[in-house]
Amino acid sequence: MSYKEKSILLTLGLTLYLLYYYYSGLNGLANTNALTEESFTYLLMTTAIWLTSLAIGFHIIVAAVHAKEAEEGDDERDKQIEILGTRNAYYVLVFGIISAVAQTQFSHFSDIGISFSTLSSGYNIIHYVIVSFLIAEIVKYISQLYYYRRGF
């Protein structure tokens, strides 16, 4: 497995953990009726800090172990695989954003969705967008790993 694949796999693992941490924290707050706009903001900030810290630390370790490969630039194949992964993620992100807008507009007619009644509609939109970004990133990394393994 190349350095690029290991880096993508590491980032995928961190993103999956981040999604789990964010959503379990959000559900924990909602189940204890402690979900307020302040606690939501605090959860977002701690999640972002943890992700940044862990990503920097793990990438330093991977780069130190594979120093020679880390110094090499991306070739045409790497760039093409990144473009294809980004394309797939974009489709998911667009669907998520459109779903967020639709859920916000039609929430008066139905209780379907993942909104939280203790948060204002603005914070619910932020929640939808964050989840959409995280799922899109997961799709991007899985697509890139697929293309590396398939032999694009």
N, C-alpha and C positions, 0 to 999 in steps of 0.2 A: 504494500500500500504506500502510495507516494505521500510526500509532505502535504501537498494540497488536499488530498483526500482525508488525511488525518485531521487537518485543520478544519475542513468542512464537517467531519464527523464530530469533532469536539464542539464546534459551534452549534451543531444540531442538538447535541446532548444538553448544552447549556440553555438553548432556547426551549427545549421540551421541559427542562427543570423550571425555567422561568415561568412558563405557562402554568405548570402545576403549582408553583409557589404563589403566583398571582391569584389563580382561581380558587385554590384552597383557602387562602387568606381572605378572599372576598366572600366565599361561602361561609367561612367561620364567623366573620363579622355579621353577615346577614342572619345566620342562625341564632346568634346571641343578641340580636337586635341592637348591635353596636355599630352598624354601618351608617355612618354619617359622611358628609362631604369632607370633613377634616380627616377622619380615619381612612377614607378612600384616597385622599391626597397623600397621606403618610405611607399607605401601602404602595402607591405608585413610586414614591421617592425611594423607599427602601428596596423595592424590586429593581429599580434602575441602578442604584448604587451596587447592589449585589451582583447584578449581571455584568456591569462594567469591571468591577474588581476581579471577579472570577475569570472573565474572558481575557483580561490582560495577563493575569497570573498564569493561566493555562497555556496561552499562546507563547509566552516567554519560555515556558518549559519545553513545549514542542519545538520551538525554534532553536533552543539550545541543543536539544538532542539531535535535530536534523539541520545543523547550521549550514552545511554546504547546499542542501536543497532549498533552504529558506532564502538564501542570497540570490538564487536564480530567479529571473523574471518569468512572467507568464508567457507561454507560447501561444500560437494560434488556436490550438485545441483547447487550452484552458480558457481563453477568452470566449470562444464559441460556446463552451459548456456553461460558462457564467451567464452569457446572454440568454441561452435557452432556459436556464433555471430562473432567471429574472422574469422572462416572459410568462412562465407558468405561475410564478408568484403574483404577477400583475393581474392575471385573470382572477385569482382568488381574492386579491385585495379589492378589485373593482366590485366583485360580487358582494363582499363584506360591507363595503361602503354603501352600496345601493341598498342592501338589506338594512343597514343602520338607519338610513333616511326613511325607508319604507316603514320600518318598525316605529320610528318616532312619529311619522305622520298618521299611521293607522292604529296607534296604541289606544286611541279612544274607543275604537270599535271592538277590540279583541284583547285578551290577556295573553296571547301567544307571544313568545319571545323570551329573552333573557334579561329583561330590565329589572331593576330593583326599585321597589316603591318608595324606599326611604331616600333615594337620590333624586335630584332634580333631572329634568330631561337633558340638560347640558352634560351632566356627569354621566348619564346613561349613554349618551352619544360618545363620550370619551371612552367609556368601557367598550362599546361596540368597535370603535376604531382600533383600540389597543389589541383586542382579541383578533381582529381582522389582520393587523400587522403581524402579530405573532404567528398566526396560522399561515399567512403568506410566506413568512420567512422559513417556516418548517417545510412548506412545499418547495421552496427554492432549494434548500439544502438537500432534501430527499431527491429532487430532480437532478441536481448536480452529481450526487453520488450514483444515481442510476446511470447517467450518461458516462461517468468515468468507468463504471463497471461494465457497461454494455460495449464500450469501445467505440465511442463516437468518431 
